[in-house]
Amino acid sequence: QVQLVESGGGLVQPGGSLRLSCKTSGTVFRADAMGWYRQAPGKQRDLVATIVSGARTTYADSVKGRFTISRDGNTVWLQMDSLKPEDTAVYFCNANIALVAYWGQGTQVTVSS
Protein backbone atom coordinates (compact mmCIF):
# COMPACT_ATOMS: atom_id res chain seq x y z
CA GLN A 1 0.00 0.00 0.00
CA VAL A 2 1.07 3.55 -0.64
CA GLN A 3 2.42 5.41 2.37
CA LEU A 4 3.62 8.98 2.76
CA VAL A 5 5.85 9.78 5.72
CA GLU A 6 6.62 13.37 6.69
CA SER A 7 9.50 14.54 8.84
CA GLY A 8 11.26 17.75 9.78
CA GLY A 9 8.66 19.55 11.85
CA GLY A 10 9.39 21.12 15.20
CA LEU A 11 9.56 24.29 17.26
CA VAL A 12 11.28 27.33 15.77
CA GLN A 13 11.49 31.01 16.64
CA PRO A 14 9.93 33.66 14.40
CA GLY A 15 12.23 34.40 11.49
CA GLY A 16 13.71 30.93 11.61
CA SER A 17 13.71 28.11 9.05
CA LEU A 18 12.60 24.51 8.81
CA ARG A 19 12.78 21.94 6.02
CA LEU A 20 10.02 19.35 5.76
CA SER A 21 10.47 16.08 3.90
CA CYS A 22 7.94 13.58 2.60
CA LYS A 23 8.91 10.16 1.29
CA THR A 24 6.54 7.87 -0.60
CA SER A 25 6.67 4.09 -0.49
CA GLY A 26 4.59 1.20 -1.78
CA THR A 27 4.26 2.24 -5.44
CA VAL A 28 6.22 2.04 -8.68
CA PHE A 29 4.24 4.87 -10.25
CA ARG A 30 5.44 8.45 -10.31
CA ALA A 31 3.09 10.89 -8.65
CA ASP A 32 1.41 13.28 -11.06
CA ALA A 33 1.47 16.01 -8.47
CA MET A 34 2.68 16.40 -4.92
CA GLY A 35 1.98 19.09 -2.43
CA TRP A 36 1.91 20.39 1.11
CA TYR A 37 -1.16 21.45 3.03
CA ARG A 38 -1.55 22.73 6.56
CA GLN A 39 -4.22 22.81 9.20
CA ALA A 40 -4.22 25.09 12.20
CA PRO A 41 -6.36 24.29 15.27
CA GLY A 42 -10.03 24.96 14.57
CA LYS A 43 -9.41 25.75 10.91
CA GLN A 44 -9.77 23.91 7.61
CA ARG A 45 -6.88 22.27 5.80
CA ASP A 46 -5.41 24.74 3.32
CA LEU A 47 -3.08 24.43 0.37
CA VAL A 48 0.48 25.61 0.98
CA ALA A 49 2.31 24.59 -2.21
CA THR A 50 2.14 22.09 -5.05
CA ILE A 51 4.55 20.79 -7.64
CA VAL A 52 3.68 18.76 -10.73
CA SER A 53 5.74 16.42 -12.89
CA GLY A 54 7.09 19.21 -15.04
CA ALA A 55 8.29 21.07 -11.94
CA ARG A 56 5.58 23.70 -12.24
CA THR A 57 4.89 25.08 -8.77
CA THR A 58 2.08 26.98 -7.09
CA TYR A 59 2.04 28.68 -3.70
CA ALA A 60 -0.50 30.14 -1.35
CA ASP A 61 -0.20 33.92 -1.32
CA SER A 62 0.66 33.84 2.38
CA VAL A 63 3.87 31.86 1.78
CA LYS A 64 5.10 33.23 -1.56
CA GLY A 65 8.70 34.35 -1.34
CA ARG A 66 9.24 32.50 1.94
CA PHE A 67 8.55 28.82 1.16
CA THR A 68 10.03 26.68 -1.62
CA ILE A 69 8.71 23.31 -2.74
CA SER A 70 10.90 20.82 -4.59
CA ARG A 71 10.78 17.15 -5.48
CA ASP A 72 12.86 14.24 -6.71
CA GLY A 73 10.71 11.41 -7.96
CA ASN A 74 8.18 10.70 -5.23
CA THR A 75 10.03 12.58 -2.50
CA VAL A 76 9.00 16.17 -1.87
CA TRP A 77 10.47 18.87 0.36
CA LEU A 78 9.22 22.16 1.69
CA GLN A 79 11.87 24.71 2.64
CA MET A 80 10.30 27.24 4.98
CA ASP A 81 12.17 30.47 5.68
CA SER A 82 11.24 33.65 7.55
CA LEU A 83 8.69 31.70 9.54
CA LYS A 84 5.91 33.57 11.29
CA PRO A 85 3.69 32.57 14.24
CA GLU A 86 0.76 32.30 11.81
CA ASP A 87 2.60 29.48 10.03
CA THR A 88 1.98 27.29 13.09
CA ALA A 89 -0.02 24.25 11.99
CA VAL A 90 0.12 20.55 11.24
CA TYR A 91 1.63 20.15 7.79
CA PHE A 92 0.42 17.31 5.58
CA CYS A 93 2.04 15.85 2.49
CA ASN A 94 -0.19 14.93 -0.46
CA ALA A 95 0.49 12.85 -3.55
CA ASN A 96 -1.78 12.15 -6.52
CA ILE A 97 -0.85 8.76 -7.94
CA ALA A 98 -2.91 7.08 -10.68
CA LEU A 99 -5.93 9.29 -9.94
CA VAL A 100 -5.85 8.52 -6.20
CA ALA A 101 -4.97 11.10 -3.55
CA TYR A 102 -2.79 9.95 -0.68
CA TRP A 103 -1.99 11.77 2.55
CA GLY A 104 0.70 11.57 5.16
CA GLN A 105 0.03 11.57 8.87
CA GLY A 106 1.16 15.16 9.34
CA THR A 107 4.03 16.87 11.12
CA GLN A 108 3.66 19.69 13.63
CA VAL A 109 5.30 23.04 12.97
CA THR A 110 5.23 25.55 15.80
CA VAL A 111 6.60 29.07 15.39
CA SER A 112 6.94 30.77 18.74
CA SER A 113 9.38 32.76 20.80
PAZAPA-4460 file (N, C-alpha, C; in steps of 0.05 Angstrom, whole numbers, plus 32768, in hexadecimal, padded with zeros to 4 digits):
% residues 113
    n_x    n_y    n_z   ca_x   ca_y   ca_z    c_x    c_y    c_z   seq   type   mol
   8011   7FE8   8000   8000   8000   8000   8011   8019   8000     1      Q     A
   8006   802E   7FF5   8015   8047   7FF3   8016   8055   800E     2      V     A
   802D   805D   8016   8030   806C   802F   8041   8085   802B     3      Q     A
   8039   809B   8037   8048   80B4   8037   8051   80B9   8054     4      L     A
   806B   80BE   8058   8075   80C4   8072   8083   80DE   8073     5      V     A
   8078   80F1   8083   8084   810B   8086   8098   810C   809D     6      E     A
   80AB   811E   809B   80BE   8123   80B1   80C8   8140   80AF     7      S     A
   80D5   8149   80C4   80E1   8163   80C4   80D3   8179   80D3     8      G     A
   80BB   8173   80DE   80AD   8187   80ED   80BB   818C   8108     9      G     A
   80B1   81A0   8116   80BC   81A6   8130   80B5   81C2   8139    10      G     A
   80C3   81CB   814E   80BF   81E6   8159   80D5   81F8   814F    11      L     A
   80CE   8210   8146   80E2   8223   813B   80D9   823F   8143    12      V     A
   80EC   8250   8146   80E6   826C   814D   80DD   827B   8134    13      Q     A
   80CE   8290   8137   80C7   82A1   8120   80DF   82AA   8111    14      P     A
   80DE   82A9   80F6   80F5   82B0   80E6   8107   8299   80DF    15      G     A
   8102   8282   80EC   8112   826B   80E8   810A   825A   80D0    16      G     A
   8117   8243   80CC   8112   8232   80B5   810E   8215   80BE    17      S     A
   80FF   8207   80AE   80FC   81EA   80B0   80FA   81DE   8094    18      L     A
   8102   81C5   8092   8100   81B7   8078   80F0   819D   807D    19      R     A
   80D9   819B   8071   80C8   8183   8073   80CF   8170   805C    20      L     A
   80CD   8156   8062   80D1   8142   804E   80BA   812F   804E    21      S     A
   80B4   8123   8037   809F   8110   8034   80A8   80FA   8020    22      C     A
   80A9   80E2   802A   80B2   80CB   801A   809B   80B8   8015    23      K     A
   8098   80AF   7FFC   8083   809D   7FF4   808E   8081   7FF1    24      T     A
   807E   806E   7FFA   8085   8052   7FF6   806D   8042   7FEE    25      S     A
   8072   802A   7FE3   805C   8018   7FDC   8051   801B   7FC0    26      G     A
   805F   802A   7FAF   8055   802D   7F93   806D   802F   7F80    27      T     A
   8068   8026   7F67   807C   8029   7F52   8075   8040   7F40    28      V     A
   805E   804C   7F44   8055   8061   7F33   805F   807C   7F3D    29      F     A
   8065   808E   7F2B   806D   80A9   7F32   8054   80BA   7F37    30      R     A
   8054   80C8   7F4D   803E   80DA   7F53   803B   80EF   7F3E    31      A     A
   8021   80F4   7F36   801C   810A   7F23   8021   8125   7F2F    32      D     A
   801A   8127   7F48   801D   8140   7F57   8022   813A   7F74    33      A     A
   8032   814A   7F81   8036   8148   7F9E   8033   8164   7FAA    34      M     A
   802C   8164   7FC3   8028   817E   7FCF   8028   817D   7FEE    35      G     A
   8027   8194   7FF9   8026   8198   8016   800D   81A8   801D    36      W     A
   8000   819F   8032   7FE9   81AD   803D   7FED   81B1   805A    37      Y     A
   7FDF   81C3   8066   7FE1   81C7   8083   7FC6   81CC   8090    38      R     A
   7FC4   81C5   80A9   7FAC   81C8   80B8   7FB2   81D2   80D4    39      Q     A
   7FA9   81EA   80DA   7FAC   81F6   80F4   7F94   81ED   8105    40      A     A
   7F97   81EE   8120   7F81   81E6   8131   7F67   81F5   812C    41      P     A
   7F51   81E7   8128   7F37   81F3   8123   7F33   81FE   8108    42      G     A
   7F46   81F9   80F6   7F44   8203   80DA   7F44   81EC   80C6    43      K     A
   7F3D   81F2   80AD   7F3D   81DE   8098   7F59   81DA   808E    44      Q     A
   7F5D   81C4   8080   7F76   81BD   8074   7F7A   81CE   805B    45      R     A
   7F8F   81DD   8059   7F94   81EF   8042   7FAD   81E7   8032    46      D     A
   7FAC   81ED   8019   7FC2   81E9   8007   7FDA   81FB   800F    47      L     A
   7FF2   81F0   800F   800A   8200   8014   8019   8203   7FF9    48      V     A
   801F   81EC   7FED   802E   81EC   7FD4   802A   81D1   7FC6    49      A     A
   802C   81D2   7FAB   802B   81BA   7F9B   8041   81BA   7F86    50      T     A
   8048   81A2   7F7D   805B   81A0   7F67   8053   8188   7F56    51      I     A
   8052   818C   7F3B   804A   8177   7F29   8062   816B   7F1B    52      V     A
   805D   8157   7F0B   8073   8148   7EFE   8086   815A   7EEF    53      S     A
   807C   816F   7EE2   808E   8180   7ED3   809B   8196   7EE4    54      G     A
   8099   8193   7EFE   80A6   81A5   7F11   8098   81C0   7F13    55      A     A
   807F   81C1   7F08   8070   81DA   7F0B   8065   81DB   7F28    56      R     A
   8069   81F2   7F34   8062   81F6   7F51   804C   820B   7F54    57      T     A
   803D   8207   7F6A   802A   821C   7F72   802C   821F   7F90    58      T     A
   8026   8237   7F9A   8029   823E   7FB6   8011   824E   7FBF    59      Y     A
   8009   8249   7FD8   7FF6   825B   7FE5   8002   8277   7FE7    60      A     A
   7FF2   828B   7FE5   7FFC   82A6   7FE6   800B   82AC   8000    61      D     A
   8002   82A0   8015   800D   82A5   8030   802A   829B   8033    62      S     A
   8033   8289   8021   804D   827D   8024   8060   8284   800C    63      V     A
   8056   8292   7FF8   8066   8299   7FE1   807E   82A9   7FE9    64      K     A
   8095   82A1   7FDF   80AE   82AF   7FE5   80BB   82A5   7FFF    65      G     A
   80AE   8295   800E   80B9   828A   8027   80BC   826C   8026    66      R     A
   80AA   825E   8019   80AB   8240   8017   80B3   8238   7FFB    67      F     A
   80C1   8221   7FF9   80C9   8216   7FE0   80C3   81F8   7FE0    68      T     A
   80B4   81EF   7FCC   80AE   81D2   7FC9   80C0   81C7   7FB3    69      I     A
   80CA   81AE   7FB8   80DA   81A0   7FA4   80D5   8182   7FA6    70      S     A
   80DC   8174   7F92   80D8   8157   7F92   80ED   8149   7F82    71      R     A
   80F0   812F   7F89   8101   811D   7F7A   80F2   8102   7F79    72      D     A
   80E7   80FC   7F62   80D6   80E4   7F61   80BE   80E7   7F73    73      G     A
   80BB   80D5   7F85   80A4   80D6   7F97   80AB   80DF   7FB3    74      N     A
   80C1   80EE   7FB5   80C9   80FC   7FCE   80C5   811A   7FCA    75      T     A
   80B9   8127   7FDD   80B4   8143   7FDB   80BD   8151   7FF4    76      V     A
   80C8   8169   7FF1   80D1   8179   8007   80C3   8194   8008    77      W     A
   80C2   81A0   801F   80B8   81BB   8022   80CC   81CB   8033    78      L     A
   80DB   81DD   8027   80ED   81EE   8035   80DE   8207   803E    79      Q     A
   80DD   820B   8058   80CE   8221   8064   80E1   8234   8071    80      M     A
   80E2   824D   8067   80F3   8261   8072   80E2   8279   807C    81      D     A
   80EF   8289   808C   80E1   82A1   8097   80C6   8299   80A3    82      S     A
   80C7   8284   80B3   80AE   827A   80BF   80A1   828E   80D2    83      L     A
   8086   828D   80D1   8076   829F   80E2   8065   828F   80F5    84      K     A
   805C   829A   810B   804A   828B   811D   8031   8281   810E    85      P     A
   8027   828F   80FB   800F   8286   80EC   8015   826E   80DA    86      E     A
   802E   8266   80D7   8034   824E   80C9   8031   8235   80DA    87      D     A
   802B   8238   80F3   8028   8222   8106   8010   8211   80FD    88      T     A
   8014   81F7   80F9   8000   81E5   80F0   800B   81C9   80EE    89      A     A
   7FFA   81B6   80E9   8002   819B   80E1   8005   819B   80C2    90      V     A
   801B   8193   80B9   8021   8193   809C   801E   8177   8091    91      Y     A
   800E   8174   807C   8008   815A   8070   8014   8159   8053    92      F     A
   801F   8142   804D   8029   813D   8032   8012   812F   8022    93      C     A
   8010   8136   8008   7FFC   812B   7FF7   8009   8122   7FDD    94      N     A
   8000   810B   7FD3   800A   8101   7FB9   7FF2   80F6   7FA9    95      A     A
   7FF1   80FE   7F90   7FDC   80F3   7F7E   7FEA   80DE   7F6C    96      N     A
   7FE2   80C5   7F70   7FEF   80AF   7F61   7FD9   809F   7F54    97      I     A
   7FDA   809D   7F39   7FC6   808E   7F2A   7FA9   8095   7F33    98      A     A
   7FA4   80AF   7F34   7F89   80BA   7F39   7F80   80B5   7F56    99      L     A
   7F92   80AE   7F68   7F8B   80AA   7F84   7F9C   80BE   7F94   100      V     A
   7F8F   80CB   7FA7   7F9D   80DE   7FB9   7FA4   80D0   7FD3   101      A     A
   7FBE   80D3   7FDA   7FC8   80C7   7FF2   7FD2   80DD   8005   102      Y     A
   7FD0   80D8   801F   7FD8   80EB   8033   7FEB   80DF   8047   103      W     A
   7FFD   80F0   8051   800E   80E7   8067   8000   80EC   8081   104      G     A
   800D   80E5   8097   8001   80E7   80B1   8003   8103   80BD   105      Q     A
   8014   8114   80B2   8017   812F   80BB   802F   8133   80CD   106      G     A
   803B   814B   80CC   8051   8151   80DE   804B   816D   80E9   107      T     A
   804F   8171   8103   8049   818A   8111   805F   819E   810D   108      Q     A
   8058   81B6   8105   806A   81CD   8103   805F   81E2   8116   109      V     A
   8070   81EA   8129   8069   81FF   813C   807D   8216   813B   110      T     A
   8073   822E   8135   8084   8245   8134   807D   8257   814C   111      V     A
   8090   8259   815E   808B   8267   8177   80A5   8270   8184   112      S     A
   80A4   8286   8191   80BC   828F   81A0   80BA   8286   81BD   113      S     A
***
